């Protein structure tokens, strides 16, 4: 019963969040997946590596297809960065290559921090965020 209530609470948190907040939550989950993949590599849990990297790939792909190059000219460059990271995650999964995971993280972790900082600055400025580019 507790697990069901917790799941419902998490679901409601996502549905009631703004698009920008949902994006940050999604990016946070991507970081959880990257950390889980590292843990699974350390434990030689290849199915766990696959599961974590596959979920991470789904998130990066979603972030790629949600970019709006019609409202932000930087979207194309960000698309290429996400594309590189996605390719590295795919290769890390297929080859079970931890170095490829680290290559993806060299792009994704700084972007994670940057998006969070941008949201913090906009919130501190009182700017209302209606979506992401």
N, C-alpha and C positions, 0 to 999 in steps of 0.2 A: 504494500500500500504506500509506503514511504517513497519507493522508487517511482511509482506512478505519479504521485503528487509532485515530486521533484521534476520529472519530465514535463509535466503540465506547466509548472512555473517557468522552466527554461523556454518552452514553446511560446508562452505568453510574452516573455521578455523579448524574444526575437520579433514577434508580430507587432508589438507595441513600439519598437525602436524605430527611429528615423532611418531612412536609407543609408545615410552616412554612418550611423552607429552600427547598422547591420553589416556594412562593409568592414568596419573595424573589427567587429565580432568574428566575421569570416576570416579575416587576416590573422586574428588571434588564434583561431582554430588551426589555420595552416601552420603556424609556429608550433602548436602542440603536436601536429602530425610529424613535423620535421624532427622534433625532439624524440618522439616515439620511435621514429625510424632509426635514429642513432642508438637508442636503448636496445632495440631489437637487433641491430648489427652487433652490438657488444655481447648480446646473449646468444648470438648465432640463430636467432629465430627468423628464418627466411620468410615464413608466412606472415609474421608480424611486420617485417620490412615491407613486404608486398602490400599489405593492407594499409599501412600508414602512408606509403608513397602513392598508392593508388588514390587514396582520399585527397592527399595533397595535390595530385595532378588534377583532380576534379575541381578543386578550389581555384587553382591557377587558371584553368581553362575558363571557368565561370567569370573570373576577374577580367580575362582577356575579352570575352564576348560582350561584356557589359561596358567596355570603354566607348566613349562617345567622341569620335574624332570630328563630328559636325559642330561640337560646342567647345572643343579644346584642341588646339593644334599639337600639343604635347602628347596627345593620346597615341599617336602613331609610334613615337619613340618608346613610350611605356609598353605598348603592345609588343614591340620587339624585345624589350627586357623580359617581359612575362614569357614570351615565346622561347627565349633562350633558357630561362629557368625551367619551363615546362619540359623542354627537350632534355635537359640535364636530369630532371626527376624521372622521366621515362627511361633514360639510359641507366640511371642508378638502379632502377627497379629491374629492368631486363637483365643487366649484367651483375646485379648485386654488388655495385661499385660505390663504396662510401665516398670516394673522391668526387664522383659526379654529384652526389648529394651535397657535398661541401661547396661545389661550384654553384649550384642553385642557391644555396644559402648566402653566398657572397652578394647575390642580387636581392634576394627576398628579405633577409633580415634588416638591411638598411632601409628598404622601402617600407617595411612594417613600422620601423621607428619614425620614419619621415611622415607617414600618413597619420600616425598618432600625434606627433608634434604639430602638424598642420591643424588637426582637429582641435587640439588643446589651445592653440593660438587663436583660432577663429572663435572658439567658445569664450575665451578670455576677453576677446574684442567685442563680444556680443553679437557677432555675425551669425545669423541663422543659416544652417547648412541644409539644403533641400535635397541634395543628391551628390553623386560623384561623377567625375568626368570619365 
